[in-house]
Amino acid sequence: MTDSSKNPLNGVTLEALLTKLVAQYGWDGLAERIDIRCFKSDPSIKSSLTFLRKTPWARDKVETLYIKLCKAQAKG
C-alpha cells in the first residue's frame, strides 16, 4: 500500500467529508466538537464549505475530526 492509499482523506472531497460529519454528529454536535460560527449560526453545507475553503485552521480541525471518525468506524 502506498501512503496515499492509507490516508483517509485521499480522494474525499471537502463536501463529502462535511456531509458525512453532519450525518454522524448533526450541526449541533459539530458545533460542540469544533467551535466555528458557521456550524452554530444558520448552518448549511454551502456556507460551511465557503468558510472552510478560506480558513486553513478550521479546515484542519474538520479534517482531523473526520479522520478520528473513520478510525473509530474502522475499529467497529
C-alpha positions as semicolon CSV with decimal commas, in nm:
position;residue;x (nm);y (nm);z (nm)
1;M;0,000;0,000;0,000
2;T;0,118;0,349;-0,075
3;D;0,100;0,633;0,174
4;S;-0,186;0,794;-0,019
5;S;-0,398;0,478;-0,002
6;K;-0,362;0,477;0,378
7;N;-0,471;0,840;0,407
8;P;-0,845;0,858;0,485
9;L;-0,861;1,198;0,315
10;N;-0,731;1,061;-0,015
11;G;-0,999;1,100;-0,281
12;V;-1,254;1,254;-0,042
13;T;-1,388;1,596;-0,132
14;L;-1,440;1,855;0,137
15;E;-1,812;1,844;0,063
16;A;-1,830;1,465;0,109
17;L;-1,626;1,487;0,428
18;L;-1,850;1,758;0,573
19;T;-2,167;1,577;0,467
20;K;-2,051;1,263;0,648
21;L;-1,970;1,458;0,964
22;V;-2,311;1,629;0,959
23;A;-2,482;1,293;0,911
24;Q;-2,288;1,147;1,204
25;Y;-2,298;1,435;1,453
26;G;-2,553;1,686;1,324
27;W;-2,481;2,059;1,319
28;D;-2,515;2,089;1,697
29;G;-2,271;1,804;1,752
30;L;-2,022;1,957;1,510
31;A;-2,051;2,294;1,685
32;E;-1,981;2,123;2,020
33;R;-1,672;1,949;1,883
34;I;-1,540;2,240;1,675
35;D;-1,619;2,593;1,785
36;I;-1,687;2,751;1,447
37;R;-1,966;3,003;1,397
38;C;-2,067;2,858;1,058
39;F;-2,170;2,540;1,245
40;K;-2,372;2,736;1,503
41;S;-2,548;3,021;1,323
42;D;-2,780;2,913;1,040
43;P;-2,552;2,627;0,927
44;S;-2,553;2,487;0,576
45;I;-2,314;2,279;0,371
46;K;-2,266;2,563;0,122
47;S;-2,179;2,833;0,377
48;S;-1,956;2,595;0,572
49;L;-1,767;2,493;0,257
50;T;-1,708;2,857;0,169
51;F;-1,567;2,927;0,515
52;L;-1,357;2,611;0,535
53;R;-1,201;2,669;0,193
54;K;-1,086;3,015;0,305
55;T;-0,976;2,919;0,656
56;P;-0,697;2,659;0,679
57;W;-0,701;2,622;1,061
58;A;-1,074;2,545;1,057
59;R;-1,037;2,300;0,770
60;D;-0,758;2,123;0,960
61;K;-0,986;2,078;1,261
62;V;-1,267;1,940;1,044
63;E;-1,030;1,702;0,865
64;T;-0,888;1,583;1,198
65;L;-1,239;1,509;1,327
66;Y;-1,316;1,320;1,005
67;I;-1,002;1,107;1,043
68;K;-1,096;1,026;1,404
69;L;-1,444;0,924;1,288
70;C;-1,301;0,700;1,016
71;K;-1,065;0,531;1,262
72;A;-1,344;0,477;1,515
73;Q;-1,570;0,326;1,248
74;A;-1,288;0,101;1,126
75;K;-1,243;-0,040;1,476
76;G;-1,610;-0,121;1,485
